[in-house]
Amino acid sequence: MPLYAISLFSGAGGFDLGMEAAGFTTRLCTDIDYHSCQTLQNNKNALANDPQHPFLSHAFIKQKNIKEYSTEEILHDAGLEKGDVALVYGGPPCQSFSVFGQRKGMDDPRGTLLWDYLRVIREIEPTCFVFENVAGLLSIDDGKIFQQFLQELSKDEAGNSTYTTSYYLLDTASFGVPQYRSRVIIYGVKNGQAVPMPKKTHALNEAELSEGLLPAVTVGDAILSLPDPPSTTIANHVGRAHGQTVIDRYAALSFGERDSKTRINKLNPDRPSFTIVVGSDKGGGKGHVHPYSPREVTPRESARLQTFPDFWAFSGTSRHPIRQVGNAVPPVFAAVIGANLLREAFGVENVPNYNEILQRLGLDYLIK
């Protein structure tokens, strides 16, 4: 029997791709952003007749402000009753809590989206929930906001203890993503046992390598098989035009070195990428500097560093794909999170391993 899920703050679908690759069936994806919803709808339509990659085939795509989206409407659009929902997952926009931002926290209107997530959990009462956000959420206001949020997530509206929660600070590179990206994951299980941390699969240092973990997936593994941009056959593989001054500056950088003007780094082909830079609401998002070409990586190269399949095209031009990629949960990481939940909370034995996840997502070039 399918395990039905509802996706909040869906963005470009990274979380959704991963959860479906793990084995959940998403019935609703919702986001406030037009281009993100277009990305979801366009890809759903494009894959409708693809038996190998039937992602979002059962999902209704809804562009709406979560603050104006009642749970009655959410369930109606998902075609579900309360008791049908196995999982609600999502990560509210994280700029309010990011260490790269001004850390305004709950003084920033986006910070209050935490409580909209909580509202949906309390009113729908799914069997489980998964919450994802930036590491900065743990420390803002000396950790008080996070602890308050965690306590509230465990209770129903009457204050009764309902969900058993567990949380972990994880680096996506430890789970086979070719990018260092530190994220908080909260699991919640209704009247159940705490979900343990997913097991690392990839080593980030010599000690972990000696313990038998796989070598980290690198920038070279992810992007060097792509043709030089621009491409007419691979979506979003078009780069920015740089003046000669910028080209010369990028060419002079060593692997791992930061450019003084753009404040982005030259990627090392033998290591995972630095975290993808998002930019502000008005733009400014950039890829890092390509390891061998004196240019910024294209949105498609950034998407590969986030483990998006090449068949997943992003709506919009210029800054729109960059922001969608940068805001996303890496699909491979999401699949690991989802498979762990299926095993631990739902008792599913035959969950996909790392290579099976790659195959389901069409990332065969990462299989070693």
C-alpha positions, 0 to 999 in steps of 0.5 A: 500500500502506498505511503502518501506524503505532503510536501511543504515549501517544495521549491524546485523539488529536491526533497520531493525527488528524494522522498519518492526515490526512497519509496514515498508517494507525494500527493501535494507539492506547494510553494509560494514561488511561481518559477519553483511551481513551474519547475515542478509542473513542467517536470511532472508533465515531461516525465508523465510517460517515463516509466523509469522516472515517474516522479510526482506522477501522483502529486498536485502542484499548488502555488500558494502562500502557506499562511493563506493555505488551510489544512482543509484545502491542503487535504482537498488538493492532495485528495487525502483524508487526515488518516491517509497521510503517512508523512509531511515533509519540508523546510521553511525558507532558511535565510532567517536562520542562516549564518550567512544572513543577518540572523534576525530570527523570529524578527524576520517574517520568514522566521514565523514560517516555522509556526506555519509548519507546526500548524500543518503538523498539528492539524493534519496529524501525519504518522511522521514528519521530517523537517530540514533547515540550516545549521544556524537554526540551532544557535540563534538566540542561544538555541532558544528558538530551536528548543521551543520549536522542538518542544512544540513539535512534540505536542498536539494543540492541547499540549499533550505529548504526541510525537517522539522527535529526534534531530541531527546535524548532518553534512550532506557530503557524508551521504554521497552528495558532492557538496559540503552542506550542513543541515539540521534534520528533525524526525517526528513519529506519532506515538512511536520510537525516536528515529536514529541518525541515518548511517553515514556512507562516505568518509570526510576524513582519513579516520572515517575512510579507515572505518570502511566508509566510501571515499567522498564524492567529488566535484570531478565525479559530478561535473567533469563529464558534462560538455563545455557550455553552452549546451542545446541538449542539456537544460540550464547548462548556460553560463554567465558572460565574464569580462577579461578582468574577471576571467584573469582573476578566476584563472589565477585562483588556486583550488579552494581559493576565494575570489576577493571580489565575488567572494566565491571559491574555486572548486577543487576537483578532488573534493566535494564542493563548497555549499552552493551560494543562493543570493538574495531575493533580488538575485545575486546567486552565483555558482562557484568557480569551475576547477579548470575553466576561468568561469562560474559553474553553470546552473546545471553544474550546480544542480549536479553538485546538488544531485539533481538529475539532468532530466530535471529542468528549472524554470526561468532564466538567469537568477531563477534556476540558480536560486532554485538549485541553491535553496533545494535539499539535495535529492540523494540526501533526501532519499537517504533521510527518507529511506532511514524513516521508512526502515525505522518508523514504518518497518520497511525492510527493502529500502534502497541503498546508496547505489539504488538511490542513484539509479532511481534518480538517473545518476548512474555516472556517480556509481563506482 
